């Protein structure tokens, strides 16, 4: 919501980095939650020292401006990438579509240092059976892909 070139470093990085240091001092990991476009923010986000970034809205969705493959290339093994599964696919797709999306996440980001997770929480609770089946398909396929 802000111009990343003007305000992100002052308003986010300079405030988050000391907090990340405090989290690390306790032996814990720090995760940064950031929706939306990441292209201009990625290097400053890395400067926070966070261990993971989520929920990773990635192209081709309209709220994104970078692919998961490009994110992985740029962060390498410096940060865990968590996300990539569009919540709309879980809400309206099929188990077959969801499994294909999981495989694409693994192909683009790899299986080490990557966590498949939705870009947002379910909007309907309890989950309708079709949506529950999609969540089950996501978890099963992620385990299958990880096992090789």
CNS distance restraints for C-alpha pairs under 8 A (distance, minus, plus):
assign (resid   2 and name CA) (resid   6 and name CA) 7.98 0.50 0.50
assign (resid   2 and name CA) (resid   7 and name CA) 6.56 0.50 0.50
assign (resid   2 and name CA) (resid   8 and name CA) 7.09 0.50 0.50
assign (resid   3 and name CA) (resid   7 and name CA) 5.95 0.50 0.50
assign (resid   3 and name CA) (resid   8 and name CA) 7.01 0.50 0.50
assign (resid   4 and name CA) (resid   8 and name CA) 4.74 0.50 0.50
assign (resid   4 and name CA) (resid   9 and name CA) 7.48 0.50 0.50
assign (resid   4 and name CA) (resid  40 and name CA) 6.46 0.50 0.50
assign (resid   4 and name CA) (resid  41 and name CA) 6.31 0.50 0.50
assign (resid   5 and name CA) (resid   9 and name CA) 7.72 0.50 0.50
assign (resid   5 and name CA) (resid  40 and name CA) 7.48 0.50 0.50
assign (resid   7 and name CA) (resid  11 and name CA) 5.77 0.50 0.50
assign (resid   7 and name CA) (resid  12 and name CA) 7.89 0.50 0.50
assign (resid   8 and name CA) (resid  12 and name CA) 5.30 0.50 0.50
assign (resid   8 and name CA) (resid  13 and name CA) 6.67 0.50 0.50
assign (resid   8 and name CA) (resid  41 and name CA) 7.62 0.50 0.50
assign (resid   8 and name CA) (resid  44 and name CA) 7.74 0.50 0.50
assign (resid   9 and name CA) (resid  13 and name CA) 4.72 0.50 0.50
assign (resid   9 and name CA) (resid  14 and name CA) 6.17 0.50 0.50
assign (resid   9 and name CA) (resid  44 and name CA) 6.49 0.50 0.50
assign (resid  10 and name CA) (resid  14 and name CA) 5.48 0.50 0.50
assign (resid  10 and name CA) (resid  15 and name CA) 7.51 0.50 0.50
assign (resid  11 and name CA) (resid  15 and name CA) 6.52 0.50 0.50
assign (resid  12 and name CA) (resid  16 and name CA) 5.75 0.50 0.50
assign (resid  13 and name CA) (resid  17 and name CA) 5.73 0.50 0.50
assign (resid  13 and name CA) (resid  44 and name CA) 6.55 0.50 0.50
assign (resid  13 and name CA) (resid  45 and name CA) 6.86 0.50 0.50
assign (resid  13 and name CA) (resid  47 and name CA) 6.87 0.50 0.50
assign (resid  13 and name CA) (resid  48 and name CA) 5.38 0.50 0.50
assign (resid  14 and name CA) (resid  18 and name CA) 7.30 0.50 0.50
assign (resid  14 and name CA) (resid  48 and name CA) 7.68 0.50 0.50
assign (resid  15 and name CA) (resid  19 and name CA) 7.06 0.50 0.50
assign (resid  16 and name CA) (resid  20 and name CA) 6.15 0.50 0.50
assign (resid  16 and name CA) (resid  48 and name CA) 6.05 0.50 0.50
assign (resid  17 and name CA) (resid  21 and name CA) 6.28 0.50 0.50
assign (resid  17 and name CA) (resid  47 and name CA) 7.38 0.50 0.50
assign (resid  17 and name CA) (resid  48 and name CA) 4.31 0.50 0.50
assign (resid  17 and name CA) (resid  49 and name CA) 6.22 0.50 0.50
assign (resid  17 and name CA) (resid  50 and name CA) 7.79 0.50 0.50
assign (resid  18 and name CA) (resid  22 and name CA) 6.39 0.50 0.50
assign (resid  19 and name CA) (resid  23 and name CA) 6.28 0.50 0.50
assign (resid  20 and name CA) (resid  24 and name CA) 6.11 0.50 0.50
assign (resid  20 and name CA) (resid  30 and name CA) 5.93 0.50 0.50
assign (resid  20 and name CA) (resid  48 and name CA) 6.98 0.50 0.50
assign (resid  20 and name CA) (resid  49 and name CA) 6.44 0.50 0.50
assign (resid  20 and name CA) (resid  50 and name CA) 6.27 0.50 0.50
assign (resid  21 and name CA) (resid  25 and name CA) 6.10 0.50 0.50
assign (resid  21 and name CA) (resid  49 and name CA) 7.69 0.50 0.50
assign (resid  22 and name CA) (resid  26 and name CA) 6.68 0.50 0.50
assign (resid  23 and name CA) (resid  27 and name CA) 6.88 0.50 0.50
assign (resid  23 and name CA) (resid  28 and name CA) 5.60 0.50 0.50
assign (resid  23 and name CA) (resid  29 and name CA) 6.53 0.50 0.50
assign (resid  23 and name CA) (resid  30 and name CA) 6.39 0.50 0.50
assign (resid  24 and name CA) (resid  28 and name CA) 5.18 0.50 0.50
assign (resid  24 and name CA) (resid  29 and name CA) 6.06 0.50 0.50
assign (resid  24 and name CA) (resid  30 and name CA) 7.25 0.50 0.50
assign (resid  29 and name CA) (resid  50 and name CA) 7.46 0.50 0.50
assign (resid  29 and name CA) (resid  51 and name CA) 5.97 0.50 0.50
assign (resid  30 and name CA) (resid  50 and name CA) 5.05 0.50 0.50
assign (resid  30 and name CA) (resid  51 and name CA) 5.34 0.50 0.50
assign (resid  30 and name CA) (resid  52 and name CA) 6.65 0.50 0.50
assign (resid  31 and name CA) (resid  50 and name CA) 5.72 0.50 0.50
assign (resid  31 and name CA) (resid  51 and name CA) 5.82 0.50 0.50
assign (resid  31 and name CA) (resid  52 and name CA) 4.65 0.50 0.50
assign (resid  31 and name CA) (resid  53 and name CA) 5.72 0.50 0.50
assign (resid  31 and name CA) (resid  54 and name CA) 7.27 0.50 0.50
assign (resid  32 and name CA) (resid  50 and name CA) 6.33 0.50 0.50
assign (resid  32 and name CA) (resid  51 and name CA) 7.94 0.50 0.50
assign (resid  32 and name CA) (resid  52 and name CA) 6.24 0.50 0.50
assign (resid  32 and name CA) (resid  53 and name CA) 4.94 0.50 0.50
assign (resid  32 and name CA) (resid  54 and name CA) 6.31 0.50 0.50
assign (resid  33 and name CA) (resid  53 and name CA) 6.09 0.50 0.50
assign (resid  33 and name CA) (resid  54 and name CA) 5.04 0.50 0.50
assign (resid  33 and name CA) (resid  55 and name CA) 6.45 0.50 0.50
assign (resid  34 and name CA) (resid  53 and name CA) 7.20 0.50 0.50
assign (resid  34 and name CA) (resid  54 and name CA) 6.17 0.50 0.50
assign (resid  34 and name CA) (resid  55 and name CA) 6.62 0.50 0.50
assign (resid  34 and name CA) (resid  56 and name CA) 7.54 0.50 0.50
assign (resid  35 and name CA) (resid  54 and name CA) 7.63 0.50 0.50
assign (resid  35 and name CA) (resid  55 and name CA) 6.42 0.50 0.50
assign (resid  35 and name CA) (resid  56 and name CA) 6.75 0.50 0.50
assign (resid  35 and name CA) (resid  57 and name CA) 6.49 0.50 0.50
assign (resid  36 and name CA) (resid  56 and name CA) 7.61 0.50 0.50
assign (resid  36 and name CA) (resid  57 and name CA) 5.90 0.50 0.50
assign (resid  36 and name CA) (resid  63 and name CA) 5.26 0.50 0.50
assign (resid  36 and name CA) (resid  64 and name CA) 5.49 0.50 0.50
assign (resid  37 and name CA) (resid  41 and name CA) 7.83 0.50 0.50
assign (resid  37 and name CA) (resid  57 and name CA) 7.46 0.50 0.50
assign (resid  37 and name CA) (resid  63 and name CA) 6.27 0.50 0.50
assign (resid  37 and name CA) (resid  64 and name CA) 4.65 0.50 0.50
assign (resid  37 and name CA) (resid  65 and name CA) 5.23 0.50 0.50
assign (resid  37 and name CA) (resid  66 and name CA) 7.26 0.50 0.50
assign (resid  38 and name CA) (resid  42 and name CA) 5.64 0.50 0.50
assign (resid  38 and name CA) (resid  64 and name CA) 7.17 0.50 0.50
assign (resid  38 and name CA) (resid  65 and name CA) 6.62 0.50 0.50
assign (resid  38 and name CA) (resid  66 and name CA) 6.72 0.50 0.50
assign (resid  39 and name CA) (resid  65 and name CA) 6.15 0.50 0.50
assign (resid  39 and name CA) (resid  66 and name CA) 5.84 0.50 0.50
assign (resid  41 and name CA) (resid  45 and name CA) 5.97 0.50 0.50
assign (resid  42 and name CA) (resid  46 and name CA) 6.23 0.50 0.50
assign (resid  43 and name CA) (resid  47 and name CA) 6.34 0.50 0.50
assign (resid  44 and name CA) (resid  48 and name CA) 6.75 0.50 0.50
assign (resid  45 and name CA) (resid  49 and name CA) 7.54 0.50 0.50
assign (resid  45 and name CA) (resid  50 and name CA) 7.46 0.50 0.50
assign (resid  46 and name CA) (resid  50 and name CA) 6.65 0.50 0.50
assign (resid  46 and name CA) (resid  75 and name CA) 7.63 0.50 0.50
assign (resid  46 and name CA) (resid  78 and name CA) 7.89 0.50 0.50
assign (resid  46 and name CA) (resid  79 and name CA) 7.65 0.50 0.50
assign (resid  50 and name CA) (resid  79 and name CA) 7.20 0.50 0.50
assign (resid  51 and name CA) (resid  78 and name CA) 7.35 0.50 0.50
assign (resid  51 and name CA) (resid  79 and name CA) 5.04 0.50 0.50
assign (resid  51 and name CA) (resid  80 and name CA) 6.12 0.50 0.50
assign (resid  52 and name CA) (resid  79 and name CA) 5.08 0.50 0.50
assign (resid  52 and name CA) (resid  80 and name CA) 4.33 0.50 0.50
assign (resid  52 and name CA) (resid  81 and name CA) 5.77 0.50 0.50
assign (resid  52 and name CA) (resid  82 and name CA) 6.92 0.50 0.50
assign (resid  53 and name CA) (resid  79 and name CA) 7.12 0.50 0.50
assign (resid  53 and name CA) (resid  80 and name CA) 6.43 0.50 0.50
assign (resid  53 and name CA) (resid  81 and name CA) 5.39 0.50 0.50
assign (resid  53 and name CA) (resid  82 and name CA) 6.02 0.50 0.50
assign (resid  54 and name CA) (resid  81 and name CA) 6.45 0.50 0.50
assign (resid  54 and name CA) (resid  82 and name CA) 4.82 0.50 0.50
assign (resid  54 and name CA) (resid  83 and name CA) 5.65 0.50 0.50
assign (resid  54 and name CA) (resid 119 and name CA) 7.86 0.50 0.50
assign (resid  55 and name CA) (resid  82 and name CA) 5.80 0.50 0.50
assign (resid  55 and name CA) (resid  83 and name CA) 4.39 0.50 0.50
assign (resid  55 and name CA) (resid  84 and name CA) 6.77 0.50 0.50
assign (resid  55 and name CA) (resid 117 and name CA) 7.15 0.50 0.50
assign (resid  55 and name CA) (resid 118 and name CA) 6.86 0.50 0.50
assign (resid  55 and name CA) (resid 119 and name CA) 4.84 0.50 0.50
assign (resid  55 and name CA) (resid 120 and name CA) 7.34 0.50 0.50
assign (resid  56 and name CA) (resid  68 and name CA) 7.81 0.50 0.50
assign (resid  56 and name CA) (resid  81 and name CA) 7.43 0.50 0.50
assign (resid  56 and name CA) (resid  82 and name CA) 6.54 0.50 0.50
assign (resid  56 and name CA) (resid  83 and name CA) 4.83 0.50 0.50
assign (resid  56 and name CA) (resid  84 and name CA) 5.14 0.50 0.50
assign (resid  56 and name CA) (resid 119 and name CA) 6.55 0.50 0.50
assign (resid  57 and name CA) (resid  61 and name CA) 7.15 0.50 0.50
assign (resid  57 and name CA) (resid  63 and name CA) 6.82 0.50 0.50
assign (resid  57 and name CA) (resid  64 and name CA) 5.59 0.50 0.50
assign (resid  57 and name CA) (resid  83 and name CA) 7.26 0.50 0.50
assign (resid  57 and name CA) (resid  84 and name CA) 5.86 0.50 0.50
assign (resid  57 and name CA) (resid  85 and name CA) 7.92 0.50 0.50
assign (resid  57 and name CA) (resid  86 and name CA) 7.10 0.50 0.50
assign (resid  57 and name CA) (resid 119 and name CA) 6.35 0.50 0.50
assign (resid  58 and name CA) (resid  63 and name CA) 7.70 0.50 0.50
assign (resid  58 and name CA) (resid  64 and name CA) 4.94 0.50 0.50
assign (resid  58 and name CA) (resid  65 and name CA) 6.75 0.50 0.50
assign (resid  58 and name CA) (resid  66 and name CA) 5.71 0.50 0.50
assign (resid  58 and name CA) (resid  67 and name CA) 5.14 0.50 0.50
assign (resid  58 and name CA) (resid  68 and name CA) 5.90 0.50 0.50
assign (resid  58 and name CA) (resid  84 and name CA) 6.27 0.50 0.50
assign (resid  59 and name CA) (resid  63 and name CA) 7.96 0.50 0.50
assign (resid  59 and name CA) (resid  64 and name CA) 5.32 0.50 0.50
assign (resid  59 and name CA) (resid  65 and name CA) 6.10 0.50 0.50
assign (resid  59 and name CA) (resid  66 and name CA) 5.65 0.50 0.50
assign (resid  59 and name CA) (resid  67 and name CA) 4.99 0.50 0.50
assign (resid  59 and name CA) (resid  68 and name CA) 7.50 0.50 0.50
assign (resid  60 and name CA) (resid  64 and name CA) 7.06 0.50 0.50
assign (resid  60 and name CA) (resid  67 and name CA) 7.57 0.50 0.50
assign (resid  66 and name CA) (resid  70 and name CA) 6.45 0.50 0.50
assign (resid  66 and name CA) (resid  71 and name CA) 6.98 0.50 0.50
assign (resid  67 and name CA) (resid  71 and name CA) 6.35 0.50 0.50
assign (resid  68 and name CA) (resid  72 and name CA) 6.24 0.50 0.50
assign (resid  68 and name CA) (resid  84 and name CA) 7.18 0.50 0.50
assign (resid  68 and name CA) (resid 105 and name CA) 7.20 0.50 0.50
assign (resid  68 and name CA) (resid 108 and name CA) 5.87 0.50 0.50
assign (resid  68 and name CA) (resid 109 and name CA) 6.09 0.50 0.50
assign (resid  69 and name CA) (resid  73 and name CA) 6.22 0.50 0.50
assign (resid  69 and name CA) (resid 108 and name CA) 4.40 0.50 0.50
assign (resid  69 and name CA) (resid 109 and name CA) 5.49 0.50 0.50
assign (resid  70 and name CA) (resid  74 and name CA) 6.19 0.50 0.50
assign (resid  71 and name CA) (resid  75 and name CA) 6.12 0.50 0.50
assign (resid  71 and name CA) (resid 109 and name CA) 7.82 0.50 0.50
assign (resid  72 and name CA) (resid  76 and name CA) 5.43 0.50 0.50
assign (resid  72 and name CA) (resid  77 and name CA) 7.98 0.50 0.50
assign (resid  72 and name CA) (resid  81 and name CA) 7.62 0.50 0.50
assign (resid  72 and name CA) (resid 108 and name CA) 7.52 0.50 0.50
assign (resid  72 and name CA) (resid 109 and name CA) 5.41 0.50 0.50
assign (resid  75 and name CA) (resid  79 and name CA) 6.09 0.50 0.50
assign (resid  77 and name CA) (resid 113 and name CA) 6.92 0.50 0.50
assign (resid  79 and name CA) (resid 113 and name CA) 7.20 0.50 0.50
assign (resid  80 and name CA) (resid 113 and name CA) 4.60 0.50 0.50
assign (resid  80 and name CA) (resid 114 and name CA) 5.62 0.50 0.50
assign (resid  80 and name CA) (resid 115 and name CA) 7.47 0.50 0.50
assign (resid  81 and name CA) (resid 109 and name CA) 7.82 0.50 0.50
assign (resid  81 and name CA) (resid 113 and name CA) 6.36 0.50 0.50
assign (resid  81 and name CA) (resid 114 and name CA) 4.90 0.50 0.50
assign (resid  81 and name CA) (resid 115 and name CA) 6.25 0.50 0.50
assign (resid  82 and name CA) (resid 114 and name CA) 5.72 0.50 0.50
assign (resid  82 and name CA) (resid 115 and name CA) 4.41 0.50 0.50
assign (resid  82 and name CA) (resid 116 and name CA) 5.83 0.50 0.50
assign (resid  82 and name CA) (resid 117 and name CA) 6.14 0.50 0.50
assign (resid  83 and name CA) (resid 115 and name CA) 6.30 0.50 0.50
assign (resid  83 and name CA) (resid 116 and name CA) 5.10 0.50 0.50
assign (resid  83 and name CA) (resid 117 and name CA) 4.28 0.50 0.50
assign (resid  83 and name CA) (resid 118 and name CA) 5.58 0.50 0.50
assign (resid  83 and name CA) (resid 119 and name CA) 5.88 0.50 0.50
assign (resid  84 and name CA) (resid 105 and name CA) 6.52 0.50 0.50
assign (resid  84 and name CA) (resid 116 and name CA) 6.46 0.50 0.50
assign (resid  84 and name CA) (resid 117 and name CA) 6.54 0.50 0.50
assign (resid  84 and name CA) (resid 118 and name CA) 6.63 0.50 0.50
assign (resid  84 and name CA) (resid 119 and name CA) 6.63 0.50 0.50
assign (resid  85 and name CA) (resid  89 and name CA) 7.35 0.50 0.50
assign (resid  85 and name CA) (resid  90 and name CA) 7.87 0.50 0.50
assign (resid  85 and name CA) (resid 101 and name CA) 6.89 0.50 0.50
assign (resid  85 and name CA) (resid 102 and name CA) 7.23 0.50 0.50
assign (resid  85 and name CA) (resid 105 and name CA) 7.86 0.50 0.50
assign (resid  85 and name CA) (resid 116 and name CA) 6.55 0.50 0.50
assign (resid  85 and name CA) (resid 117 and name CA) 5.69 0.50 0.50
assign (resid  85 and name CA) (resid 118 and name CA) 4.57 0.50 0.50
assign (resid  85 and name CA) (resid 119 and name CA) 6.01 0.50 0.50
assign (resid  86 and name CA) (resid  90 and name CA) 6.95 0.50 0.50
assign (resid  86 and name CA) (resid 118 and name CA) 5.65 0.50 0.50
assign (resid  86 and name CA) (resid 119 and name CA) 5.35 0.50 0.50
assign (resid  86 and name CA) (resid 120 and name CA) 7.78 0.50 0.50
assign (resid  87 and name CA) (resid  91 and name CA) 6.18 0.50 0.50
assign (resid  87 and name CA) (resid 118 and name CA) 5.26 0.50 0.50
assign (resid  87 and name CA) (resid 119 and name CA) 5.46 0.50 0.50
assign (resid  87 and name CA) (resid 120 and name CA) 5.78 0.50 0.50
assign (resid  87 and name CA) (resid 121 and name CA) 7.33 0.50 0.50
assign (resid  87 and name CA) (resid 122 and name CA) 7.35 0.50 0.50
assign (resid  88 and name CA) (resid  92 and name CA) 5.85 0.50 0.50
assign (resid  88 and name CA) (resid  93 and name CA) 7.39 0.50 0.50
assign (resid  89 and name CA) (resid  93 and name CA) 4.68 0.50 0.50
assign (resid  89 and name CA) (resid  94 and name CA) 7.71 0.50 0.50
assign (resid  89 and name CA) (resid  97 and name CA) 7.53 0.50 0.50
assign (resid  89 and name CA) (resid  98 and name CA) 6.64 0.50 0.50
assign (resid  90 and name CA) (resid  94 and name CA) 7.54 0.50 0.50
assign (resid  90 and name CA) (resid  98 and name CA) 6.75 0.50 0.50
assign (resid  90 and name CA) (resid 118 and name CA) 7.92 0.50 0.50
assign (resid  90 and name CA) (resid 131 and name CA) 6.04 0.50 0.50
assign (resid  90 and name CA) (resid 134 and name CA) 5.51 0.50 0.50
assign (resid  90 and name CA) (resid 135 and name CA) 6.58 0.50 0.50
assign (resid  91 and name CA) (resid 122 and name CA) 7.58 0.50 0.50
assign (resid  91 and name CA) (resid 131 and name CA) 5.49 0.50 0.50
assign (resid  91 and name CA) (resid 134 and name CA) 7.78 0.50 0.50
assign (resid  92 and name CA) (resid 131 and name CA) 7.43 0.50 0.50
assign (resid  93 and name CA) (resid  97 and name CA) 6.06 0.50 0.50
assign (resid  93 and name CA) (resid  98 and name CA) 6.81 0.50 0.50
assign (resid  93 and name CA) (resid 134 and name CA) 7.39 0.50 0.50
assign (resid  94 and name CA) (resid  98 and name CA) 6.25 0.50 0.50
assign (resid  94 and name CA) (resid 130 and name CA) 7.73 0.50 0.50
assign (resid  94 and name CA) (resid 134 and name CA) 6.26 0.50 0.50
assign (resid  95 and name CA) (resid  99 and name CA) 6.06 0.50 0.50
assign (resid  95 and name CA) (resid 133 and name CA) 6.52 0.50 0.50
assign (resid  95 and name CA) (resid 134 and name CA) 4.83 0.50 0.50
assign (resid  95 and name CA) (resid 137 and name CA) 5.42 0.50 0.50
assign (resid  95 and name CA) (resid 138 and name CA) 7.63 0.50 0.50
assign (resid  96 and name CA) (resid 100 and name CA) 6.25 0.50 0.50
assign (resid  96 and name CA) (resid 137 and name CA) 7.85 0.50 0.50
assign (resid  97 and name CA) (resid 101 and name CA) 6.24 0.50 0.50
assign (resid  98 and name CA) (resid 102 and name CA) 6.27 0.50 0.50
assign (resid  98 and name CA) (resid 134 and name CA) 6.35 0.50 0.50
assign (resid  98 and name CA) (resid 137 and name CA) 6.58 0.50 0.50
assign (resid  98 and name CA) (resid 138 and name CA) 5.93 0.50 0.50
assign (resid  99 and name CA) (resid 103 and name CA) 6.33 0.50 0.50
assign (resid  99 and name CA) (resid 137 and name CA) 6.12 0.50 0.50
assign (resid  99 and name CA) (resid 138 and name CA) 5.93 0.50 0.50
assign (resid  99 and name CA) (resid 141 and name CA) 5.66 0.50 0.50
assign (resid 100 and name CA) (resid 104 and name CA) 6.25 0.50 0.50
assign (resid 101 and name CA) (resid 105 and name CA) 6.23 0.50 0.50
assign (resid 102 and name CA) (resid 106 and name CA) 6.34 0.50 0.50
assign (resid 102 and name CA) (resid 116 and name CA) 7.03 0.50 0.50
assign (resid 102 and name CA) (resid 138 and name CA) 6.51 0.50 0.50
assign (resid 102 and name CA) (resid 141 and name CA) 6.54 0.50 0.50
assign (resid 102 and name CA) (resid 142 and name CA) 6.20 0.50 0.50
assign (resid 103 and name CA) (resid 107 and name CA) 6.14 0.50 0.50
assign (resid 103 and name CA) (resid 141 and name CA) 7.56 0.50 0.50
assign (resid 103 and name CA) (resid 142 and name CA) 7.68 0.50 0.50
assign (resid 103 and name CA) (resid 145 and name CA) 6.97 0.50 0.50
assign (resid 104 and name CA) (resid 108 and name CA) 6.07 0.50 0.50
assign (resid 105 and name CA) (resid 109 and name CA) 5.83 0.50 0.50
assign (resid 105 and name CA) (resid 110 and name CA) 7.34 0.50 0.50
assign (resid 105 and name CA) (resid 116 and name CA) 7.33 0.50 0.50
assign (resid 106 and name CA) (resid 110 and name CA) 4.66 0.50 0.50
assign (resid 106 and name CA) (resid 111 and name CA) 5.44 0.50 0.50
assign (resid 106 and name CA) (resid 114 and name CA) 7.76 0.50 0.50
assign (resid 106 and name CA) (resid 145 and name CA) 7.31 0.50 0.50
assign (resid 109 and name CA) (resid 114 and name CA) 6.55 0.50 0.50
assign (resid 110 and name CA) (resid 114 and name CA) 6.58 0.50 0.50
assign (resid 111 and name CA) (resid 115 and name CA) 7.87 0.50 0.50
assign (resid 111 and name CA) (resid 145 and name CA) 7.67 0.50 0.50
assign (resid 111 and name CA) (resid 146 and name CA) 5.90 0.50 0.50
assign (resid 116 and name CA) (resid 138 and name CA) 7.99 0.50 0.50
assign (resid 116 and name CA) (resid 142 and name CA) 6.90 0.50 0.50
assign (resid 122 and name CA) (resid 127 and name CA) 7.57 0.50 0.50
assign (resid 124 and name CA) (resid 128 and name CA) 7.40 0.50 0.50
assign (resid 127 and name CA) (resid 131 and name CA) 6.06 0.50 0.50
assign (resid 127 and name CA) (resid 132 and name CA) 5.63 0.50 0.50
assign (resid 128 and name CA) (resid 132 and name CA) 6.16 0.50 0.50
assign (resid 129 and name CA) (resid 133 and name CA) 6.08 0.50 0.50
assign (resid 130 and name CA) (resid 134 and name CA) 6.48 0.50 0.50
assign (resid 131 and name CA) (resid 135 and name CA) 6.40 0.50 0.50
assign (resid 132 and name CA) (resid 136 and name CA) 6.20 0.50 0.50
assign (resid 133 and name CA) (resid 137 and name CA) 6.09 0.50 0.50
assign (resid 134 and name CA) (resid 138 and name CA) 6.16 0.50 0.50
assign (resid 135 and name CA) (resid 139 and name CA) 6.34 0.50 0.50
assign (resid 136 and name CA) (resid 140 and name CA) 6.03 0.50 0.50
assign (resid 137 and name CA) (resid 141 and name CA) 5.88 0.50 0.50
assign (resid 138 and name CA) (resid 142 and name CA) 6.05 0.50 0.50
assign (resid 139 and name CA) (resid 143 and name CA) 6.23 0.50 0.50
assign (resid 140 and name CA) (resid 144 and name CA) 6.14 0.50 0.50
assign (resid 141 and name CA) (resid 145 and name CA) 5.97 0.50 0.50
assign (resid 142 and name CA) (resid 146 and name CA) 6.02 0.50 0.50
assign (resid 143 and name CA) (resid 147 and name CA) 6.11 0.50 0.50
assign (resid 144 and name CA) (resid 148 and name CA) 6.44 0.50 0.50
